[in-house]
Structure formats: C-alpha cells, structure tokens
Amino acid sequence: MKQLTRRIIAISVCMILALCLFAGCTSSKKDDANKVQPTPRPTPENLVTEIKLSGYLYSDRATNLDKFKAVYAQDYPGVEVEIDLDKVSTEQYFEVLDDLMEGDDLEAAGDVILLDAPRMAKYAKEGKLIDLSAYVGEVLNFDTYRKINPAADLLPAAYDACIYEDDLYMVAVEYNHKFVLLNYSLIEAAGFSFPKDDWTWDDLVEIAEAVKANGVDRPVAMNYLDYSVWGAFARSNGKEIYDFIGKTETRDINLTHPDVVSGIEALADIVDPARGLVECIDSKDIEPENISKYAFIVADHEDIANWHETLIAAESEETPEASRWVWDYIHFPRWNDPDYAKNGIYHQAIAANVYGFAVVNHGKSEQYTDDFYKACAYLALYATVKDAAKAYADEGQSVPANKEANAEKFWREYPMAGKNSSVFSNFAESADFAGSLSCFMPVMSAGELDISYAIDGYLSGERTMLESLQELQDKAQAGWLER
C-alpha cells in the first residue's frame, strides 16, 4: 500500500512538472513572437576600386596614415588604398602638392589628399575638389550604427574651416595650434616659479627679463612675423582682422581697427631689439641641441614630434645631470585685463590651422566613376569616426578635430606622460579652447602683409603703427581686386 501511494505521488509530481515545463515553453514562444526582433548589423556597400591617398607622416616612425587606412579597410575591404607622398615633412608635402595641383593633370596629386583650410578654399574655388555634402548622410559609423554628422562630430572651428561657400569640401582630421614650450630650469634659476594657467604677456616679459639678467642672451624664441603670432596680437581685444576663411571672394581686412593697432603695438614693444628679449626664429628651424637655451619657445604641435627624442632625453636619468633640464608646455599667455575681476572676461587668442582630407575632382570617365568618388568621399568622411581619428593621431602626435577622440585628451600625454598637461588646461563644456580656435586669415592673404614693415616703422619712429597698417591694408586689398 505504501509503495502504491508513493508511486501515485511520484507520478503526480512528474505530471505537474511536465505541465509546468510545457506551460513555460508555450509562454516563452508566445512572448518571443511578440518581441521586436533586433535590427541586424548593417552591411557596408560593396565598393570595389583603387584610391591613392596623399598625406605626410610626422616622422619616419609614424604610422598615422596606415592606421587611418586600416580602420577604413575594416568596413570597406574591397577598396584598395595606396598611400602616396607620405614620407616627407609638412613643408615638403605641401610644396610638392602645390606644384601638382597647379597643373591641369591632377592625377599625380592623388585622389584623397590632405589639405589645410586655406588650400582647401583655393582649390575648391578653382573647381579642383569634389563637394562632399551629398555623401554625408550615406556613411555609417559601424561601431555605433549611427550615420556620421561632421557638423556634430567635429569641433566647431574645425568644421567651419571645412566649408567653402556653404558646401563641405574637406573633412577635418586635426588642427595644428601654437603653444609655448617652457624651460623650467632656466625660469627657476632666475628666481621664478612655474607660470600659472592665468599667466599674461606681462608675466612672460617679466620672467624673460629676469632670465636675460641671469645670463641668457635671448630668452624667447618666437617668429613674431608669422601671421599665427602677430594675428593673435592683432586680435588681443577680440577683434577679427579678416572675415570668415571660407569667403575668399571678400576682401575686408580690419588692420586699422584701434584694437588691432594697439595689439600689434604691444607686440612691437615686446620684440623691440632694444630690450633684447626675443629672437625671431621659426620653431622648425631650431636645432634640437639648441632647444634648451631658450626659456620660452612659441611652437606648434608638430614640433613635439620633431623634438620627441630630445625632450625625452632632457629628463632621462641616463642623461648626465649637467645636461638635464625640466620642461613642459603651456597655452599662449593672456592679455592683462584690468576689468577681468569685474566682468570675468579675459582676452586670449590662439591661431590654429586645420588639416583635413579632400577629394580631387578628376572629372567623370571609365576610371573615375560614381562609385569611385563615393569610395573616396567615404574615406575622407571617415575622419569623423572616433576610431579613425584616434588612429590618425597615432601616439598623440596630432590633436584630433573629432570631438569624441579629442575629449579623451590622450594626445596630451605625448611625448611623455604627465607632460603637456596645461596646454589646454581650461577645457570646459562652456569654454572649449579647441572649439573656439580659428585661423585668422588665409595663408595666401597673410603672406602679402609684411608685418615687419609696420613693426620696424613704429619702433624707428618713421611712421605710426596706424599709418603702416593702412598702407599694408590698401596694398593687400588692391592686390586681391586685381586677381
């Protein structure tokens, strides 16, 4: 009897379990049927073509172009990208490219080419570049399944520099900015502590005078004839000296605005030979062994790569102690503003030249088909993908124009962790330094303005600064009108 009872109970339990399992399975199937099925990973277009990518490397060991190409190839493996004109410096690259782009046969220049903003505007005006606007909505970031949007993905100033007559002819990949290299060893030896983030040009002059009194011949290396430098002084009170870079048809210059005049007068006073503080030399012409003889060097981000080995060795324990020196980078000084405490606004200007990829217009043929230009446009637009932007920045030699990549600030650790920490120390959502950087005027326009004429005339007393700048402005505008 007991055995029968146990058997009945066991059978009953099994039936209950079976019913539960059946009910569970049935319910699950019904739930699954009601669920929205996930969208499958989109498939990139099956583009098959060959593209010649023209650019430059920061150094012999740099891999920026190869890494950028590799990210693109993951999504478009059918496109063969050949890297051309890559193992040369910036200056050589653009010199070669300018010669190739000036002719009628643009094939040798490449298909996707690295340009700076002024050259982009020039070649777009001449009809030598493809308008990329139509391709923007087609390219997908296959990591996020989101369509790329250069206007949102790039820093504002970088995106603006890519526009010519309201159309997109370039995709910004990096910007090259001016900063100041500090030799802390010379500064401390002269009795000063490290400059703070709110330092001014008055601070720089005061420290430079002390360093000079301590035996340094020319404490400051600064090519003040470079428009990126004198343009910053011209904008010392926030006044534009040239209209927006994309509007190359206009010829309006503001060199005679009172604030512009006073800004360049301030520059002239600083570089006055009678003070003996500043050597007018391009940072690219400073030999590595001479870097340590200056307390301040106005340089740009590309110089970091060029000086990489020297800067690493400067603080290495393997370097003899007598040859060691301590260094770091910092942003341009501010201008002393007596109203700063009251209004919280300070004046500070930095120039940045934006670099990006553009597509050469070869016309239509059996070789240069719609699919070919589509593949080229997609390659250029990949600068808006974070992984591609980081790949191009390599180890940090370049400062990404892509917002997401830039926000990680990995480039601030190059060439040494813990260094370059205060170049953009006042990064903030409300005041993003990189987002407000701009190129003061096209290089071709600035080259026609011999600012040394104004500075020399002012210092010698032959002419007022206003008179000199008026002459330069009239001459430049007349020259543009003749073209």
C-alpha positions as CSV (number, residue, x, y, z in Angstrom):
1,M,0.0,0.0,0.0
2,K,2.8,2.4,0.9
3,Q,4.6,1.6,-2.3
4,L,1.4,2.2,-4.4
5,T,0.9,5.5,-2.6
6,R,4.5,6.5,-3.2
7,R,4.1,5.6,-6.9
8,I,1.0,7.6,-7.3
9,I,2.6,10.6,-5.6
10,A,5.7,10.3,-7.8
11,I,3.6,10.1,-11.0
12,S,1.6,13.1,-9.9
13,V,4.7,15.1,-9.3
14,C,6.1,14.2,-12.7
15,M,2.8,15.1,-14.4
16,I,2.8,18.5,-12.6
17,L,6.4,19.1,-13.6
18,A,5.7,18.2,-17.2
19,L,2.7,20.5,-17.3
20,C,4.8,23.3,-15.9
21,L,7.6,22.8,-18.4
22,F,5.1,22.6,-21.3
23,A,3.4,25.8,-20.0
24,G,6.7,27.5,-19.6
25,C,7.8,26.6,-23.1
26,T,4.5,27.7,-24.6
27,S,4.5,31.0,-22.8
28,S,8.1,31.7,-23.9
29,K,7.3,31.1,-27.5
30,K,4.3,33.4,-27.3
31,D,6.5,36.1,-25.7
32,D,9.2,35.7,-28.3
33,A,6.7,36.1,-31.1
34,N,5.5,39.4,-29.6
35,K,9.1,40.7,-29.1
36,V,10.6,43.2,-31.6
37,Q,13.4,41.4,-33.3
38,P,16.8,43.2,-33.1
39,T,18.0,45.0,-36.3
40,P,20.8,43.1,-37.9
41,R,24.2,44.7,-38.3
42,P,24.1,46.8,-41.4
43,T,26.3,45.7,-44.3
44,P,28.7,48.3,-45.8
45,E,28.3,49.0,-49.5
46,N,30.3,46.6,-51.6
47,L,32.6,49.2,-53.1
48,V,35.4,47.9,-55.3
49,T,38.0,50.4,-56.6
50,E,41.5,51.7,-56.0
51,I,42.3,55.0,-54.3
52,K,45.6,56.9,-53.9
53,L,45.8,58.7,-50.5
54,S,48.2,61.6,-50.3
55,G,49.5,62.8,-47.0
56,Y,52.5,63.1,-44.8
57,L,54.0,61.4,-41.7
58,Y,55.2,63.3,-38.7
59,S,58.4,61.3,-38.5
60,D,60.0,58.2,-40.0
61,R,58.5,56.0,-37.4
62,A,54.9,57.5,-37.5
63,T,52.1,55.2,-38.7
64,N,49.2,57.7,-38.8
65,L,48.2,57.2,-42.5
66,D,48.5,53.4,-42.3
67,K,46.4,53.2,-39.2
68,F,43.7,55.5,-40.7
69,K,43.6,53.3,-43.8
70,A,43.3,50.2,-41.7
71,V,40.1,51.5,-39.9
72,Y,38.5,52.3,-43.2
73,A,39.5,48.9,-44.7
74,Q,37.7,47.0,-41.9
75,D,34.4,48.3,-43.3
76,Y,35.3,48.6,-47.0
77,P,37.7,45.8,-47.7
78,G,37.0,45.9,-51.4
79,V,38.7,49.4,-51.7
80,E,42.4,49.2,-52.2
81,V,44.1,52.3,-50.7
82,E,47.6,53.2,-51.8
83,I,49.4,55.7,-49.6
84,D,51.4,58.2,-51.6
85,L,53.6,61.3,-50.7
86,D,53.7,60.2,-47.1
87,K,57.3,60.0,-46.0
88,V,58.0,63.8,-46.1
89,S,57.6,66.7,-43.7
90,T,54.7,69.0,-43.7
91,E,56.6,71.7,-45.6
92,Q,57.8,69.4,-48.3
93,Y,54.5,67.7,-48.7
94,F,52.6,70.9,-49.4
95,E,55.4,72.2,-51.6
96,V,55.1,69.1,-53.8
97,L,51.3,69.0,-53.7
98,D,51.0,72.7,-54.7
99,D,53.1,72.1,-57.8
100,L,50.9,69.1,-58.7
101,M,47.6,70.8,-58.1
102,E,48.6,73.9,-60.1
103,G,48.6,71.9,-63.4
104,D,45.8,70.6,-65.4
105,D,46.6,66.9,-64.9
106,L,45.7,66.3,-61.2
107,E,46.2,62.5,-61.3
108,A,49.7,62.6,-59.9
109,A,48.4,64.7,-56.9
110,G,46.3,61.8,-55.6
111,D,42.6,61.0,-55.2
112,V,42.1,61.8,-51.5
113,I,44.6,64.5,-50.4
114,L,45.5,66.0,-47.0
115,L,45.0,69.8,-47.2
116,D,45.0,72.8,-44.8
117,A,42.0,75.1,-44.7
118,P,43.4,77.9,-46.9
119,R,44.4,75.5,-49.7
120,M,41.0,73.8,-49.5
121,A,39.3,77.1,-50.2
122,K,41.7,77.9,-53.0
123,Y,41.3,74.6,-54.8
124,A,37.5,74.4,-54.2
125,K,37.2,77.9,-55.8
126,E,39.1,76.5,-58.8
127,G,36.8,73.5,-59.1
128,K,39.5,71.0,-58.3
129,L,37.7,69.4,-55.4
130,I,34.6,67.3,-55.0
131,D,31.7,68.7,-52.9
132,L,31.3,66.1,-50.1
133,S,28.0,67.3,-48.8
134,A,25.9,64.8,-50.8
135,Y,27.7,61.9,-49.3
136,V,27.5,62.9,-45.6
137,G,24.1,61.2,-45.0
138,E,25.3,57.9,-46.6
139,V,28.2,57.0,-44.4
140,L,27.6,54.9,-41.3
141,N,29.7,54.5,-38.2
142,F,29.6,50.7,-38.0
143,D,30.6,50.8,-34.3
144,T,27.5,52.8,-33.3
145,Y,25.2,52.1,-36.2
146,R,24.8,55.9,-36.4
147,K,25.2,58.0,-39.5
148,I,28.1,60.3,-39.2
149,N,27.5,64.0,-39.0
150,P,30.6,66.2,-39.4
151,A,28.8,69.3,-38.1
152,A,28.2,67.5,-34.8
153,D,31.2,65.1,-34.8
154,L,33.9,67.7,-35.3
155,L,35.0,70.6,-33.1
156,P,33.1,73.7,-34.3
157,A,36.1,75.7,-35.6
158,A,37.4,72.6,-37.3
159,Y,34.1,72.0,-39.1
160,D,33.8,75.7,-40.1
161,A,37.2,75.5,-41.7
162,C,36.0,72.7,-44.0
163,I,33.2,74.8,-45.6
164,Y,33.5,76.8,-48.8
165,E,30.5,78.8,-50.0
166,D,28.2,76.7,-47.7
167,D,29.4,73.4,-49.0
168,L,31.7,70.7,-47.4
169,Y,34.9,70.3,-49.4
170,M,37.1,68.9,-46.6
171,V,36.8,66.7,-43.6
172,A,38.9,67.9,-40.7
173,V,41.2,65.3,-39.1
174,E,43.4,67.5,-36.9
175,Y,44.3,71.1,-36.1
176,N,47.8,72.5,-35.5
177,H,47.9,75.1,-32.8
178,K,50.5,77.4,-31.3
179,F,51.7,76.9,-27.7
180,V,54.6,77.9,-25.5
181,L,57.4,75.5,-24.5
182,L,58.7,76.3,-21.1
183,N,62.2,75.7,-19.8
184,Y,61.5,75.4,-16.1
185,S,65.2,75.0,-15.3
186,L,66.0,78.5,-16.7
187,I,62.9,80.0,-15.2
188,E,63.6,78.7,-11.7
189,A,67.3,79.7,-11.9
190,A,66.1,83.3,-12.5
191,G,64.0,83.2,-9.3
192,F,60.5,82.5,-10.7
193,S,58.1,79.6,-10.1
194,F,56.2,77.9,-12.9
195,P,53.8,80.2,-14.7
196,K,50.1,79.5,-13.9
197,D,47.2,79.0,-16.3
198,D,46.2,82.6,-15.9
199,W,49.6,84.0,-16.9
200,T,49.8,87.1,-19.1
201,W,52.2,88.5,-21.7
202,D,53.3,90.9,-18.9
203,D,54.4,87.8,-17.0
204,L,56.3,86.4,-19.9
205,V,58.2,89.7,-20.3
206,E,59.0,90.0,-16.6
207,I,60.3,86.4,-16.5
208,A,62.2,86.8,-19.7
209,E,63.9,90.0,-18.4
210,A,65.0,88.1,-15.3
211,V,66.3,85.2,-17.3
212,K,68.3,87.6,-19.5
213,A,69.8,89.2,-16.5
214,N,70.8,85.8,-15.4
215,G,73.0,85.3,-18.4
216,V,70.7,84.0,-21.2
217,D,71.2,86.0,-24.5
218,R,67.7,85.7,-26.0
219,P,65.3,84.1,-23.6
220,V,62.3,83.9,-26.1
221,A,62.2,82.2,-29.5
222,M,59.2,83.5,-31.4
223,N,58.6,84.0,-35.1
224,Y,56.6,87.1,-34.5
225,L,56.3,87.7,-38.3
226,D,54.2,84.5,-38.6
227,Y,50.6,85.6,-39.0
228,S,49.6,83.0,-36.4
229,V,51.6,85.0,-33.8
230,W,51.0,88.6,-35.0
231,G,47.4,87.8,-35.7
232,A,47.0,86.8,-32.1
233,F,48.2,90.2,-31.0
234,A,46.0,91.9,-33.6
235,R,43.1,90.0,-32.0
236,S,44.2,90.8,-28.5
237,N,40.9,92.6,-27.8
238,G,38.8,90.1,-29.7
239,K,38.6,91.9,-33.0
240,E,38.6,90.0,-36.3
241,I,41.3,91.0,-38.7
242,Y,39.8,89.1,-41.6
243,D,36.4,87.8,-42.5
244,F,35.5,84.1,-42.3
245,I,38.0,81.9,-44.0
246,G,35.6,80.3,-46.4
247,K,34.5,83.6,-48.0
248,T,37.5,84.0,-50.3
249,E,35.7,86.4,-52.6
250,T,35.5,89.1,-50.0
251,R,38.5,91.3,-49.2
252,D,37.6,93.0,-46.0
253,I,40.5,93.5,-43.5
254,N,40.3,95.2,-40.2
255,L,44.0,96.1,-39.7
256,T,43.1,99.7,-39.0
257,H,40.7,99.0,-36.2
258,P,42.0,100.7,-33.0
259,D,42.1,97.5,-31.0
260,V,44.0,95.7,-33.8
261,V,46.5,98.6,-34.0
262,S,47.1,98.6,-30.2
263,G,47.6,94.8,-30.2
264,I,50.4,95.0,-32.8
265,E,51.9,97.9,-31.0
266,A,52.0,95.7,-27.9
267,L,53.8,93.0,-30.0
268,A,56.3,95.6,-31.3
269,D,57.1,96.7,-27.7
270,I,57.8,93.2,-26.7
271,V,60.1,92.3,-29.6
272,D,61.9,95.7,-29.6
273,P,65.6,94.9,-30.2
274,A,66.5,97.4,-27.5
275,R,65.1,95.0,-25.0
276,G,66.9,92.1,-26.4
277,L,64.4,89.5,-25.2
278,V,63.1,87.9,-28.4
279,E,64.9,86.1,-31.3
280,C,62.7,86.0,-34.4
281,I,63.1,82.4,-35.5
282,D,60.7,79.8,-36.7
283,S,60.5,76.9,-34.2
284,K,61.0,74.4,-37.1
285,D,64.5,76.0,-37.7
286,I,65.6,75.4,-34.1
287,E,68.1,72.6,-33.9
288,P,67.3,70.0,-31.2
289,E,70.6,70.7,-29.4
290,N,69.6,74.4,-29.1
291,I,66.1,74.0,-27.6
292,S,67.3,74.1,-24.0
293,K,68.9,77.6,-24.4
294,Y,65.6,79.3,-24.5
295,A,63.3,79.9,-21.6
296,F,60.2,80.2,-23.9
297,I,59.7,78.9,-27.4
298,V,56.5,79.7,-29.3
299,A,56.0,76.5,-31.3
300,D,53.2,74.3,-32.6
301,H,52.1,70.7,-32.0
302,E,54.1,69.3,-34.9
303,D,57.3,70.4,-33.2
304,I,56.6,67.9,-30.4
305,A,57.1,65.0,-32.9
306,N,60.2,66.7,-34.3
307,W,61.7,67.2,-30.9
308,H,60.5,63.9,-29.4
309,E,63.9,62.3,-28.7
310,T,65.4,65.5,-27.4
311,L,62.6,66.2,-25.0
312,I,62.6,62.6,-23.6
313,A,66.3,62.7,-23.1
314,A,66.2,66.1,-21.4
315,E,64.9,64.5,-18.1
316,S,66.2,61.0,-18.5
317,E,68.3,59.6,-15.7
318,E,70.7,58.3,-18.4
319,T,71.5,61.9,-19.4
320,P,74.4,63.5,-17.5
321,E,73.0,65.7,-14.7
322,A,74.7,68.8,-16.0
323,S,72.8,68.4,-19.3
324,R,69.3,67.7,-17.9
325,W,66.6,70.3,-18.0
326,V,62.9,70.4,-17.0
327,W,60.3,71.4,-19.5
328,D,56.5,71.4,-20.2
329,Y,54.0,73.1,-22.5
330,I,51.5,75.8,-21.7
331,H,48.9,77.8,-23.7
332,F,49.5,81.3,-25.1
333,P,49.6,84.0,-22.3
334,R,46.5,86.1,-21.8
335,W,46.4,89.9,-22.1
336,N,46.3,91.8,-18.8
337,D,42.7,93.0,-18.5
338,P,42.0,95.4,-15.6
339,D,38.3,94.7,-15.9
340,Y,38.8,90.9,-15.6
341,A,37.9,90.8,-11.9
342,K,34.7,92.7,-12.6
343,N,33.4,91.0,-15.8
344,G,35.2,87.7,-15.7
345,I,36.2,88.0,-19.4
346,Y,39.8,87.9,-20.5
347,H,41.3,88.3,-23.9
348,Q,43.3,85.4,-25.3
349,A,43.9,84.5,-28.9
350,I,45.5,81.4,-30.5
351,A,45.7,80.5,-34.1
352,A,45.1,77.0,-35.4
353,N,45.5,75.7,-38.9
354,V,43.0,72.9,-39.6
355,Y,44.1,69.9,-41.7
356,G,41.7,67.5,-43.4
357,F,41.0,65.2,-46.3
358,A,39.6,66.4,-49.6
359,V,38.7,64.5,-52.8
360,V,40.3,65.6,-56.1
361,N,37.9,66.3,-59.0
362,H,39.3,64.2,-61.9
363,G,36.1,64.5,-63.9
364,K,34.0,61.6,-65.0
365,S,35.4,58.7,-67.1
366,E,35.5,54.9,-67.1
367,Q,38.1,55.1,-64.4
368,Y,36.6,57.9,-62.3
369,T,33.1,56.6,-61.9
370,D,30.3,57.5,-59.4
371,D,31.3,54.5,-57.3
372,F,35.0,55.7,-57.3
373,Y,34.0,59.1,-56.0
374,K,31.7,57.5,-53.5
375,A,34.6,55.4,-52.1
376,C,36.9,58.5,-52.0
377,A,34.2,60.5,-50.2
378,Y,33.7,57.7,-47.7
379,L,37.4,57.6,-47.0
380,A,37.6,61.3,-46.4
381,L,34.5,61.3,-44.2
382,Y,35.9,58.6,-42.0
383,A,37.8,61.3,-40.2
384,T,34.5,61.9,-38.3
385,V,34.7,58.3,-36.9
386,K,36.3,58.3,-33.5
387,D,38.5,55.2,-34.0
388,A,39.7,56.6,-37.4
389,A,40.5,60.0,-35.8
390,K,42.4,58.3,-33.0
391,A,44.2,56.1,-35.4
392,Y,45.4,59.1,-37.4
393,A,46.6,60.8,-34.2
394,D,48.8,57.8,-33.8
395,E,50.6,58.1,-30.4
396,G,49.4,61.6,-29.9
397,Q,51.5,63.5,-32.4
398,S,48.3,65.1,-33.8
399,V,45.5,66.8,-32.0
400,P,42.2,65.3,-33.3
401,A,39.5,67.5,-34.7
402,N,36.9,64.8,-33.8
403,K,35.1,65.7,-30.6
404,E,35.0,62.2,-29.1
405,A,38.6,61.5,-29.8
406,N,39.7,64.9,-28.6
407,A,37.7,64.6,-25.3
408,E,39.9,61.7,-24.3
409,K,42.9,64.0,-24.5
410,F,45.3,61.1,-25.0
411,W,47.4,63.5,-27.1
412,R,48.2,65.5,-24.0
413,E,50.4,62.6,-22.8
414,Y,52.7,62.8,-25.8
415,P,55.6,62.6,-25.8
416,M,55.8,61.9,-22.1
417,A,53.1,61.0,-19.6
418,G,52.4,63.9,-17.2
419,K,53.7,66.5,-19.6
420,N,51.8,68.8,-21.9
421,S,49.3,68.9,-19.1
422,S,48.4,72.6,-19.2
423,V,48.3,73.4,-22.9
424,F,44.5,73.4,-22.8
425,S,44.0,73.4,-19.0
426,N,40.9,75.5,-19.3
427,F,38.9,72.9,-21.3
428,A,35.3,73.1,-20.3
429,E,31.9,72.5,-21.8
430,S,31.2,76.2,-21.7
431,A,34.6,77.3,-22.9
432,D,36.2,74.7,-25.0
433,F,39.5,76.1,-26.1
434,A,39.9,73.8,-29.1
435,G,36.3,74.5,-30.2
436,S,37.0,78.3,-30.4
437,L,40.3,78.2,-32.2
438,S,40.3,79.8,-35.6
439,C,42.7,80.6,-38.4
440,F,42.9,84.4,-38.5
441,M,43.2,84.7,-42.3
442,P,44.2,82.6,-45.3
443,V,47.9,81.9,-45.6
444,M,48.0,83.4,-49.1
445,S,46.4,86.6,-47.8
446,A,48.6,86.9,-44.7
447,G,51.7,86.4,-46.9
448,E,51.0,89.6,-48.7
449,L,51.1,91.6,-45.5
450,D,54.7,92.4,-44.5
451,I,54.1,93.0,-40.8
452,S,57.8,93.7,-40.3
453,Y,57.2,96.9,-42.2
454,A,54.7,98.1,-39.6
455,I,56.8,97.0,-36.6
456,D,60.1,98.5,-37.9
457,G,58.4,101.8,-38.8
458,Y,56.8,102.0,-35.4
459,L,59.9,101.2,-33.5
460,S,62.1,103.6,-35.6
461,G,59.5,106.4,-35.3
462,E,59.3,106.8,-39.1
463,R,55.6,106.0,-39.2
464,T,52.8,105.5,-36.7
465,M,51.5,101.9,-36.5
466,L,48.2,103.1,-38.0
467,E,49.9,104.6,-41.0
468,S,51.9,101.4,-41.7
469,L,48.9,99.2,-41.3
470,Q,46.8,101.4,-43.5
471,E,49.4,101.1,-46.3
472,L,49.6,97.3,-45.9
473,Q,45.8,97.0,-45.9
474,D,45.4,99.2,-49.0
475,K,48.1,97.3,-50.8
476,A,46.6,93.9,-49.9
477,Q,43.1,94.8,-50.9
478,A,44.3,96.3,-54.2
479,G,46.2,93.1,-55.0
480,W,43.1,90.9,-54.3
481,L,41.0,93.2,-56.5
482,E,43.4,92.6,-59.4
483,R,43.1,88.8,-59.3
